[in-house]
């Protein structure tokens, strides 16, 4: 039996917004067939590169099986991480915006606690499980279905007002909610800014080849040597930076993060990265998304940038 949920959603939204989330939506716990096919083709073509973990747990990724219960609904949350101070940085290397504050995994879990406590108190016999880029589920697809935006040609989720610089967190539940949201209209139109601006040719409309992606090269590729980093040490924001929905819409509105944890840390405001030893690296980034790479990887990436800048 589907729960009449308008009243519940009206209670949940202000709790989410009060804790720094700007986006909120609900969708069925279901991955559309066309998206399942796209995921399978992407893997079959080897576009996931050396991310051997991706093809594993496909029942969870495609059918949402293995969460510990059968989910009926998904509550999708979005939190901006864009800090205006980023544009004022003057560094010889670049980091993705999302990695310049505290680790978003732990931050979003903390910020969603009030919401989860409310739900568990109100529905003690129901199950709830939060994921923050930690479960092998198609977060962008489910968030799209919840009305948080459309998946653009750069494969990022884009919101008409806020752009794409936001984190996604999903709460799975066996609570059968009535779904009031519909997926956002795709507004990419004929724009090719992201595709034409990718310096490694990783993009084609709505498809990405991870093997060519700078973000993949700097983070996921553990090889001794990498190339074509184009100034990036960790991640890459090029396909988002050139997007008109970030360049014009979100910038004009002045949207920025409401979470102090996502403000740029002082370390990035000074050119100190190349001076860090391994112990300092571990201390500085122990509570950062940057901890996903090793000190050795960071030095490899910096050395690659040095070679590229010198033309060798």
C-alpha positions in Angstrom: 0.0 0.0 0.0 1.4 3.4 -1.1 1.7 5.9 1.7 0.1 9.3 1.1 3.3 11.2 1.6 2.7 14.9 0.8 2.4 15.7 4.5 5.5 13.7 5.3 7.5 15.3 2.5 6.5 18.7 3.7 7.9 17.7 7.1 11.2 16.4 5.6 12.1 19.2 3.3 12.6 21.9 6.0 14.7 19.4 8.0 16.9 18.8 5.0 17.2 22.5 4.1 18.0 23.4 7.7 20.9 21.1 7.6 22.5 22.6 4.5 20.9 20.5 1.7 19.5 22.7 -1.1 17.9 19.9 -3.1 15.4 17.3 -2.0 13.3 14.8 -3.9 11.7 11.3 -3.8 11.7 8.6 -6.4 10.8 4.9 -6.7 13.6 2.5 -5.9 13.9 1.5 -9.5 16.5 1.9 -12.2 14.9 2.5 -15.6 15.5 -0.2 -18.2 17.2 2.2 -20.6 19.7 3.2 -17.9 20.4 -0.5 -17.1 21.2 -1.1 -20.7 23.5 2.0 -20.9 25.5 0.8 -17.8 25.9 -2.7 -19.2 27.1 -1.4 -22.6 29.5 1.0 -20.9 31.1 -1.9 -19.0 31.1 -4.3 -22.0 33.0 -1.6 -24.0 35.6 -1.4 -21.2 35.0 2.3 -20.6 35.4 1.8 -16.9 39.1 1.3 -17.5 41.0 -0.2 -14.5 38.1 0.4 -12.1 37.7 -3.4 -11.5 35.3 -2.8 -8.7 32.7 -1.2 -11.0 31.4 -4.5 -12.8 31.1 -6.2 -9.4 27.8 -6.2 -7.4 25.8 -5.6 -10.6 22.6 -6.9 -8.9 22.9 -4.0 -6.4 23.9 -1.5 -9.1 21.0 -2.4 -11.5 18.4 -4.1 -9.3 19.1 -2.5 -5.9 19.4 -6.0 -4.4 21.6 -6.5 -1.4 20.9 -3.5 0.7 19.6 -5.7 3.5 16.0 -5.1 2.7 13.9 -4.5 -0.5 13.8 -0.8 -1.0 10.5 0.8 -2.2 11.5 4.5 -2.2 14.6 6.7 -2.5 14.9 10.1 -0.8 17.5 12.1 -2.8 19.4 15.0 -1.2 21.7 17.5 -2.9 24.2 19.8 -1.3 26.2 22.5 -3.1 30.0 22.4 -2.6 31.0 25.4 -4.8 32.9 28.0 -2.8 33.3 31.4 -4.6 36.9 31.7 -3.2 37.9 29.0 -5.7 38.0 31.5 -8.5 40.5 33.7 -6.6 43.0 30.9 -6.1 46.4 31.4 -7.8 48.1 28.1 -7.9 50.3 26.3 -10.4 48.1 23.2 -10.2 44.4 22.5 -9.8 42.2 20.4 -7.6 38.5 19.7 -8.2 36.3 21.9 -6.1 34.7 19.0 -4.3 38.0 17.9 -2.8 39.1 21.2 -1.3 37.1 20.9 1.9 36.3 18.2 4.4 35.5 14.7 3.1 32.0 14.9 1.8 31.2 11.3 2.8 31.4 12.1 6.5 30.0 15.6 6.2 26.8 14.4 4.4 26.3 11.6 6.8 26.4 14.0 9.7 24.1 16.5 8.0 21.5 13.8 7.3 21.4 12.5 10.8 18.4 14.7 11.9 16.5 13.5 8.8 17.2 9.9 9.6 16.4 10.3 13.3 13.1 11.9 12.4 12.2 9.0 10.0 13.2 6.2 12.3 11.3 7.8 15.2 8.2 8.3 13.1 8.4 4.9 11.4 10.2 2.5 13.9 9.2 -0.6 11.9 10.6 0.6 8.6 14.2 0.4 7.4 16.4 3.3 6.2 19.9 3.2 4.8 21.9 6.2 3.6 24.5 6.1 0.8 27.0 8.8 0.1 28.9 7.7 -3.0 29.7 4.6 -1.0 27.2 2.0 -2.3 27.5 0.6 -5.8 24.2 2.2 -7.0 23.6 4.6 -9.8 23.2 7.7 -7.7 22.8 10.3 -10.5 20.1 8.2 -12.2 18.1 7.8 -9.0 18.6 11.5 -8.1 17.4 12.4 -11.7 14.3 10.3 -11.2 13.7 12.2 -7.9 13.7 15.5 -9.8 17.1 16.9 -8.8 18.1 17.6 -12.4 18.9 16.0 -15.7 22.0 14.1 -16.7 23.8 16.3 -19.2 26.1 15.6 -22.1 29.0 15.7 -19.7 27.3 12.8 -17.7 26.9 15.1 -14.7 23.6 15.8 -13.0 22.6 19.4 -13.7 20.0 21.4 -11.9 18.3 24.2 -13.7 18.9 26.8 -11.0 22.0 25.4 -9.1 24.1 24.0 -11.9 26.1 20.8 -11.2 28.5 21.6 -8.4 26.6 19.6 -5.8 26.9 16.3 -3.9 24.3 13.6 -3.9 23.2 11.5 -1.0 20.5 8.9 -1.2 18.4 7.4 1.6 16.9 4.0 0.7 13.8 2.9 2.5 11.1 0.2 2.4 8.6 2.9 3.2 6.3 3.0 0.1 6.1 6.7 -0.6 3.8 8.4 -3.1 6.0 10.0 -5.7 5.3 13.6 -6.5 8.4 14.5 -8.6 9.1 13.9 -12.2 12.5 13.9 -13.9 13.7 17.3 -15.0 13.7 18.2 -18.7 17.0 17.8 -20.5 18.1 21.3 -21.3 21.5 20.7 -22.9 19.9 21.3 -26.4 22.6 21.7 -29.1 25.3 22.9 -26.7 28.6 21.0 -27.0 30.7 23.2 -24.7 31.7 20.3 -22.4 32.5 17.9 -25.3 34.6 20.5 -27.2 36.4 21.7 -24.1 37.6 18.3 -22.8 41.3 18.3 -23.7 41.6 14.5 -23.8 38.5 13.7 -25.8 36.9 11.7 -23.0 33.4 12.9 -23.8 30.8 12.3 -26.5 27.1 13.2 -25.9 26.0 11.6 -22.7 28.9 9.2 -22.6 32.3 9.3 -21.1 35.4 7.1 -21.6 36.9 7.0 -18.1 40.2 5.8 -19.5 40.7 9.2 -21.1 39.2 11.3 -18.3 41.7 13.5 -16.3 39.8 12.8 -13.1 40.3 9.0 -13.7 43.9 9.5 -14.5 44.7 11.5 -11.4 42.6 9.3 -9.0 41.7 5.9 -10.2 44.8 5.1 -12.4 47.4 3.6 -10.1 50.0 3.3 -12.9 53.6 4.4 -12.3 53.1 7.0 -15.1 50.2 8.9 -16.5 50.0 11.7 -19.1 47.8 14.5 -20.3 46.8 15.9 -16.9 46.5 19.5 -18.2 47.3 21.2 -14.9 45.2 18.9 -12.6 46.6 17.1 -9.6 43.3 15.7 -8.3 40.1 15.4 -10.3 39.0 17.7 -13.1 36.2 20.3 -13.4 36.6 21.4 -17.0 33.4 19.9 -18.3 31.5 21.5 -15.5 33.2 24.9 -15.6 32.3 25.5 -19.2 28.7 24.4 -18.8 26.3 27.4 -19.3 24.2 26.2 -16.3 27.3 26.8 -14.1 28.8 29.7 -16.0 25.6 31.8 -16.3 22.7 30.5 -14.4 24.2 29.4 -11.1 26.9 32.1 -11.1 24.4 34.9 -11.8 22.3 33.7 -8.8 25.4 33.5 -6.7 24.6 30.0 -5.4 27.3 28.6 -3.1 27.7 26.0 -0.4 25.8 26.4 2.9 28.2 24.0 4.7 31.3 25.5 6.2 32.9 22.1 5.9 33.1 22.5 2.1 34.9 25.9 2.2 38.4 25.8 0.8 41.1 25.0 3.3 44.0 27.3 3.9 46.5 24.7 2.5 45.1 25.4 -1.0 45.4 29.1 -0.6 49.2 28.8 -0.5 51.5 26.9 -2.8 52.6 24.4 -0.2 51.5 21.1 -1.7 54.8 20.2 -3.4 56.6 20.8 -0.1 54.6 18.2 1.9 56.4 15.0 3.0 54.4 11.8 3.3 53.5 12.1 6.9 52.3 15.7 6.4 50.3 14.6 3.4 48.5 12.0 5.6 47.8 14.4 8.4 46.5 17.2 6.1 44.3 15.0 4.1 43.2 12.4 6.6 39.6 13.8 6.6 39.6 14.8 2.9 38.5 13.2 -0.3 42.1 13.6 -1.3 42.9 10.7 1.0 41.6 8.5 -1.8 45.0 8.8 -3.5 48.3 8.0 -2.0 51.2 10.3 -1.4 53.0 8.5 -4.2 50.2 9.2 -6.6 50.2 12.9 -5.6 53.9 13.2 -6.3 53.4 11.3 -9.6 50.7 13.7 -10.7 52.9 16.7 -9.7 55.8 15.3 -11.6 53.7 14.8 -14.6 52.6 18.4 -14.5 56.2 19.4 -14.3 57.1 17.4 -17.4 54.1 18.8 -19.3 54.8 22.4 -18.4 58.4 22.0 -19.5 57.4 20.3 -22.7 59.5 17.2 -22.0 
